[in-house]
Structure formats: C-alpha cells, structure tokens
Amino acid sequence: MSRLGRTGIEVTGLGFGAAGIGNLFTPLTDEQATEAVTAAWDKGIRYFDTAPHYGLGLSERRLGAALREHPRAEYTVSTKVGRLLEPSPVTGDDLADGFAVPDSHRRVWDFSADGVRRSLESSLERLGLDRVDVVYLHDPDDHADQAFREGYPALERLRSEGVVGAIGAGMNQTAMLTRFVRETDVDVVLCAGRYTLLDRSALTDLLPAAEERGVSVVIGGAFNSGLLADPKPGATYDYTAAPQELLDEALRLKALADRHGTTLRAAALAFCAAHPAVASVLVGARSAAEVIDGAEQFAAPVPDDFWKEAGL
C-alpha cells in the first residue's frame, strides 16, 4: 500500500480501472461487472477508480453495487468531476463517446465550484456511498481557466471540510498535470497513456515535478489501450489504430520478453510501477479473467536482462 501525497489515503500498487464495466465499446451484463470487481477484490486489489463519464454513470452504479458487501474502511474509491450528466431523451446510443449504453443523458462540461459539488453529490448517489476517498478534475484540457480558478479551489474546500481525503486531476497529457503539481496543492494526479513502454513523455516534466513536490502519480493506460497487451495488426494505440512504427516497437519488445521468459504485459506494468513517484497502476478490465491476468502479470518478476537489452 502507498499513501497519496501527504494524506492518510492509501492505495494498492495495482488498481482497478472501472471504465470497462461502464460498457466501454461493447456491452456486458451486471453479473459480469460484479464478477470482475469480485475477482479484483479476491486478488487483493483495494483501489477502484471510476467516473461519471464512464457509461453515463453506469460504471459508478455497478462499482458501488459490487463493493457494497465489503467493509467501507477496507477499500479506496476515486471518482471524477468536470462533466455533469443531464437527462435527455433517448435517441440512440453513446458509442460516439465510446460506451455501449443508451444516450439517456448528455455530458455538460462544468468545472465551476457549484458544478464540482453537484457532480460529487450525484456520484455519491450512484455509488451508494457517503464518501469517496479521492476526487480528480477530469480532462480539463479545454477548460484550464475555470478548472484552476474555480474547480481546484472547490476541491480544496471539500478536502478541508473532510468530505474527501485526497484531490487531484486526471488527464491524458502531462503539461497541464505538471502545472497542477507545481502551482497547486494537489495530493495526486492520474496520468493516462503518457508513461508507458511506448510513450515515456511523463519523464520529461511530470514525474520529476511530482517527485520533487511529494505528489503521488497514478498511472492509467499502461497498455496504451491495447497495443502493449497484444501487439498485432489492427491493435489500438490510444483508442485508434496503432501506427506501424509503434506496432513494430511493441512487437520487438514482445519478442524480447518472450526470449527472457516473461511477457510484454508484465513488463508494461512493471515499467509503470517502478518509478518512485508512482503510487498505483490502474488496469482496466471487463471480466474476471482479465482482472486475474492483470494481477498475475503485475506480480510476475521481469528479469534484469530484459531491461538491459530493451535499453530501459
């Protein structure tokens, strides 16, 4: 277990990313979602990350239902603010935003102080919890002014009131996350896809800044949305078709891992977890089998010779 920044909030080295159980790309049943969360619990995972964005609230509802049987003090939950869900007439599905659910709500960007509180209240209702441990500003890329001027101070107040234990921001870029680390008193940032075997850009700014300031980093997208899990023609990188040069590099690393008696998945997770600023690595999973595989890969040793030959 690692503490987030200077807080008393702890997370396991491997976390459960709950976008998948919000019907990311394809649907699954409530039972399958529960089985995935149960498998994570059985493998010792005690950190669970979700967001209203994931399946228009479905991920939060399913995660809360699956965790209800477990003692609240024994797990850590993070969710996100910045997108309010407003009811709208169902006209189709939400696949344009990546989720196989009816488009029963529309997302409204709102990083205002009122929006942050309203979003958190709605998340608590969907989760069926009286508190969450960590709240991230979610993807404020195009809303920097409001996020820094209103959203972040609102999170600070929630933390000082004891409503949440740790605060931060979650994004797919490093520049603004580094700004949060340097200019605010965040406890943790969630960096997706920018610290992996194929994209080490977080080493340039974010990770050194976090280490210097005592801010924890949670890594998402360790497999870059699929390419590092199973590199082959047609594999995805950041949710689109992988460029040939990245596919070639992933195949090179996979062949190298095979030669050293390990797997590319194990190496991808180990790489993310090894940096001293990293508190947890999230693995998104849609099934119990994917959770079990992720936990086994995370626990598998990666030989030193692999890193030497890979130049890492």
DAZIBEL-V622675 format. One line per field, one symbol per residue. ss: DSSP state (2 for helix, 1 for strand, 0 for the rest). psi: psi as a letter, one per 40 degrees, with the letter a starting at -180 (. if undefined). A space follows every 50 residues. Layout:
ss = ???
psi = ???
This chain:
ss = 01100000011001111002220100000222222222222200001110 00000002222222222000022201111110111110000011222011 11001111100022222222222222200000011111000002222222 22222222220000011111100022222222200001111100000000 22200222222220011111000222000000000110011002222222 22222222200002222222222200011111110002222222222220 000222222200
psi = iiihbeiehiiidhihheddeffhdiiiidddddddddddddeehehhha iddgffedddddddddedeihdeeihhiaiidhihhiihhebifddeehg iigeiihhhhfidddddddddddddddfieiidhhihhffdefddddddd ddddddddddeedidiiaihieidddddddddeafidiihhheegidehf deddddddddddefhihhhifdefeddedghiheiihfeihhiddddddd dddddddddefaidddddddddddhdehdihhhhieidddddddddddeh ihiddddddef.
